[in-house]
Amino acid sequence: MRWDALFEDMEAQLASVGRLELESEIAERSRADVAGVELADRLRGSLGLRVAVHLGSGAVFEGVLSHVGGESLVLNDPPHQVLVPFAAVSRYHGLGRLAMAEPSSVRRKLGLASALRGLARDRADLTVVLIGGPQGVAGLNGVIDRVGRDYFDLAMTRPGEVRRAANVSQIASVPFSSLGALRSVRGADL
């Protein structure tokens, strides 16, 4: 009888070691899988969720994540939509755990300049929030006139004014690296 107990104990120990090895292997594979996940994929997995986006300047935008591009995201928050370049963000709150790769190679290649060109084409009235701008400042108001490789020209107007030559107070050339966010009245497609 002691032999039976000894063999049962040895079998239990082997099974326990086998379970530990399996759990260890699963944990290691899980860590390796997570190590390969890009933040943009994590953002895509959070589409439809309400998230908070904190900029390095201290500004915070909250809304439902509606689009994730190659270099930027769009939040819907009635009555605005906000386009935020990834480079301006210091942290996110409210992301889900799911990650989704971008299936379209065309969408992967569309960057910030493509979104800005669409806004310029639509003559959307915007508020431009700059990185490093003083907190509490509303930003620059206007319409994007043209988009270069790494900058855009903003025809500055008063909020709600139509872009006409007489309404433009000045043209501001904004480097992409200085862009914190673009806010538009909902309905203007970003």
Disulfide bonds with the S-S distance in Angstrom:
none
